[in-house]
Amino acid sequence: MRTIFKSQLSKTFVTLLSLPLIFTACKKDITTQTTPAETTKNASKLSTDAIGVTGPKGVCYVEVNNNDIRNVGSYKLSTGQQLFDIAIIFAANINYNTSTQKAVLYFNPQVSNVLNNKATYIQTLQAKGIKVLLSILGNHQGAGISNFPNQAAAQAFAQQLSDAVNTYGLDGIDFDDEYADYGTNGTGQPNSSSFVYLVTALRQLMPNKIISFYFYGPASSRLSYNGVTVGSKVNYSWNAVYGTYSVPNVPGLAKSNLGPAAIDIQATSSSTAASLATRTVNNNYGIYLYYNLPNTDVHTYLSSVSNALYGKATTYNP
């Protein structure tokens, strides 16, 4: 069966180190639904402090180029609890410095605005009990999470990520292996050790923070190296194709730390969103993934999900 993807693309052109840089924020969305094998894995669970009523945690990506991350805190269940447990700033980038041949963490102006005004954007959500993560993805310059040439390079980038988490008071990092354009600027292709080295180094630097993996791209098939698994280092992983149900194959993560259902709030139908929510509950998975929360009131749409997940409607409290 053919799968048709609808991508959302936002670009910001900036200059760093006299190089033209392109920031791309894009996610996948399809309208058909797949049915993967749903197997229960014997797995250990890394705990987090994300809030929520009994039931799957709500994880929400926000395209901050166009939308206010604080909207995540505007939705509550009818009984008063926050609908979303985790808000993700989409997105920071992995740029490539051709002079030093090193990966560089980069924030476009909109992401910088959120981070530099952390009291307004980040702490406002945290005060409501919502965890705030920063999504990291490629930027068409050849650098990504899957092609660090050695352990030292992965550790150096992990240090940049940890520094950002500490500087801006974030609750963790989300990895997304898209838009790297591996091979550009003479960079290497994905290798088997890169992502494992990266998450291992970051976990050592951030033992009590959240690390999540958007299950997509070359990294999704490079989850073990030299006896170390990505699943032993990250807290969560979730499906990356909106409008579908697909269990991320991340050995080491329990069902409570996996999100097979993923929706695009502005593209997935409410009936599909509700069906995916029901399936999540019935199969005892612990995450439900939302993408593309807009600035407008969508509580009626979100109620179709929350009624299935928790038996409670969603209210809008801007």
N, C-alpha and C positions, 0 to 999 in steps of 0.2 A: 504494500500500500504506500502510495506516495504521501509524503508529509510536506505541507506548505507552511513555511515560516513567515511570520510578519514581524519585522524588526523595527524597533524605535531607535532613532539615531539622533543624538544631539552632539554638536561639535562646538568647541571653543578654540579659537586660534590665539596662541600666545607665543612669546619668545623667551627662551631660557638658554643661557650660554651661547647666544647668537645663533641658535638653531630654531627653525620653525617647528613648532610642536602642535600636534592635533590631539585634543581630548575627545574621546568618543565614549558616549554612554549608550549602551545598546543591550537589549535583552531579547530572548526568543519568545514567540507566542504562536501556538497553533490551535486550530479549532477542533481537530480530531483528537480522539483519546486512545491511548495505547494500553495494553494489558500485559504488564511484565509478570514474570514469576515472582511470587511473594513468599520469600523464604525467611524463616526465623533463624537468626544467627546467635550462637553462643558468644556473647560479647560483653566486655567490661564497659562501664559507664563513667564518663567524667562528669562530675556534678557542676552545676552553675547556680547562680542565685536569681535567675530570671523569675519574675512574678507571674501570677496567673491563677485562675480558678482551676479546679481539677479538670484535666483534659489537655489536649495538645497546646503547646505554646504557639503564639502567633508571632511570626517574623515578617517584618515589612520593609521592603526596599523603597527608598524615596529618591527620585531623580532631582537632586537639589539644583540642577541647572534651571529648572522650571517650577519647582514646587518647594514648599516650606516644610522642613523636617518636623517642625513642631505640630503639624497636623496629626502625626502619629498619636500624640497625647490627647487629641480631641474626641476620641471614640472610647466609650465605656459600654460595658454590659448593663442591662437594665437593673442589675443588682449592685452596680456601682464600681465593679472592678474594671481596670483598664483592659481594653480588648487586645492590644498588642503588648507582647512581652519584650520584644527586641526590635529596635529601629536601626536600619542600616543606611548610612550616608553613601549614596551612589554618585560618583565614585572617585577615588584617587587613582593615580596611574604609576606604572613602572616605566620611566623613561630611560633612555640609554645615552650616556655621555660618550661620544665617539673619541674624545681626546684621552680620557682615562680608561675607556672600555669597561665602564662599570654601570650597573643599574642604579638609578636615582629615583627616589620617591618624589612624586610631583603632585601638587594640588592646583587645579585650575581656579580662576577667581571666585566662582560660586562655592566650591568646596572650601577654599581659604576663608571665605566670609563666615561660613558655619563654624569652622575650627577656631578662627581668631576671635569670634564672639561666642565663646563656649558658654558663658553665663546665660546668654540669651537663648541659644539653641540646644546645646547639649545638656546643661545642668537643669534646664526647665523640664526636660523629659526624665532625667534621672531622679528629679524630685518627686516624680509620679511613680517611681519604681521601675521605669523602663530602661533597659540596657541599650547603650548606643555603640554600634560598631562602625568601623570604616571599611568599606569595600575597596579591594585592590585589584586592578586589572591592567592589561597591557595598553600600549598607546601607539601601535603601528611602527615602533622603532626597533623591533627585534628582541627586546628584553621582555621576559615573562617569568612566571613562577616555575616553568618547566625546563629552563635552559641555563641555570647557573652552572658555570663550567667546573666549579670545584666547591668543596665545603666552605672554604674561606669566603668565597664570593656570596654564598647563601647566608652565611653568618653575618656578613657585613650589611646585607640588605635587611636581615631580621633585626639588626640593631637599629636601623633607621625606622622600622615599623614600631619597635618597642619605644623608641624615643618619642615618636608621634603620639602613641597611646598615653605616655606619661605626661607629655607637654600639654595635651588638650583634654586630659581627664577622661579618655574614652574607656569603654568596657571591653574592647577587644578588636580583632581584625577578622575580616571575611575575605577569603581568596576566591578569585574568579579568573579562570584561565582563558580569557578571550582577548582578541585584538592585539596580540603580541607581534604578529607577523614575523614569526621565527625565521631567521636567516637574513633579515634586513640589516643593513649596516655591518655585514660580515659576522653577525652573531651566529651561534650554534643552533642546531635543531634540538628539540626536546630530548632529554636524556633520563635515564632511570633513577638517578640519585638526587636530582635537583630539588624536587618538591619535598622529598623526605628530609633532606638536609635543612631546608628552609623551615618546615614546621617543627622540626626537632630543636633547632636553634631558637626559634621564637617561643616555644614552650618553656625552654630553660630560662629565657629572659622574662617571660610572663607566666609564672606558674599558676596564678590565680585569676587570669583573664580568660575571656572567651576567644576561641579560634574556631572559625567555621569554614566550610568548603562548599561552594556552589558547584554541584557535581556536573562538570562540563569540561570539554577540551582535553588536550593531551595529558594533563595531570590526572584525569579520572581513570586512566589506565596505567598510571605509574605511582601506585600507592604503597609499594613495599620495596625496600632496598637493604641488603645486607642484614636481614632479620628484623628490621625496624619497619613498623607500619604507620602510615598516616593516621589510621583510625585510633592508634594509641596516643596520639598527640592532639587531635582536634576534638572539640566538644560536639559539633553537629555537622551534618551534611544534608543537603536538600536537592530535590529535583530541579532542573534548570529549564524545563520546557513547559511553558505556561499553557494551561488548559488540559494538562495530562496528569496521569498517575503513574509514576515510575520509581521504584525503590532504589535509591543510590546504593551501589555495591561497594561499601567501604568496610572491609573487614576490621573488626575491633569496635565498631559502634553498635550499641543496642538499638532496638526498635524505638525506644523512647527518645533517642538522639537523632532519629532520621525523619526526613520529611518527604514522602513520595508525592504529595499533592502540591501543585503550584498553580497559581492563578495570576493573571494580569487584570487588575481591578477595572481598567478601562477597556478591556477587550474580551475577557472571558465572560460568557453568559452567566447570569445568576443561577440558572438551573444547573449548569455544569459545575459551578463553584460549590453549590450545595451538595451535589452528588459526590464530588471529591472529598468534601468535608465528612460526609456520612461514611464514606469508604475508609477515611483515615481513622475515624473512631472505631469502626467495626474491626479493623485490622490492628488496632492498638499501637499506632504510630504516634510519636510524641511531638511532631512539628507540623504546622500548616503554613505554607509560604504564600505571602502576598507581594505583589510588585505593582509599582506605579500608582501610589496613593496621590490623588490630585488635591488641589486647593479647595475644590468644591465639596459640598456635603454629599457623601455617598453612604449614609448610615442604613438606608433601606436595602441597598445591595449587600452591605456587610452583614445585615441581619440574616440574610439567607444562609450565610456561612456560620455565624455564631449560634443560630438556632440549631443547626445540625451538630456543631461541635460541643455546645454547652447547654442547649435547651433554653437559651436566653437571647433576647433581641439586643441589638446594638443601638445606642443613643449617641447623638452628636452634641458635644459640649465645647464649642470653640472658645 
